[in-house]
Amino acid sequence: MSMKNKEGKCTSPKKSFPEYKPSHLATLPATLDPAEYDISPETQKAQAKWLAIRARLKREYLFQCNNPSHHGLIEDPALTRWTYSRSANVYPNFRLTPKTSLLGVVIGFGPLFFRYYVFKTDRDRKEKLIKEGKWDRTFNISY
């Protein structure tokens, strides 16, 4: 809702809350910046065009979902593209970085070293107890 002043310019009505003033430690949030909402007519036309396309696709999808005579799977092309890019098309978009290299080493070799450590320490502990004669080997097949 906007009102016009004496010069014919649109002004917003009085707000019940005070005007936001950024402090010297924090800048003005982007959502409160008036320039964020003052967009050109070309941008408005482009946004209206995209919204019309989106509404048409949504309407078509809802028709397919609610069609009682339709049998089978309803494919959403956007979901199909997203699934393809996430699963089958990973390597063309993969970049080798220090982070991915470290993750590969940790995920690839980490469990192997962990299992080696667990088995080795357990074997050494049992061997020590056997040498001291404290390990009960009642069900052992070979002595």
Salt bridges, closest charged atoms under 4 A:
GLU19 OE1 - LYS15 NZ 3.93
ASP122 OD1 - ARG125 NH2 2.88
ASP122 OD2 - LYS126 NZ 3.67
ASP124 OD1 - LYS120 NZ 3.46
GLU127 OE2 - LYS131 NZ 3.54
GLU132 OE1 - LYS134 NZ 3.55
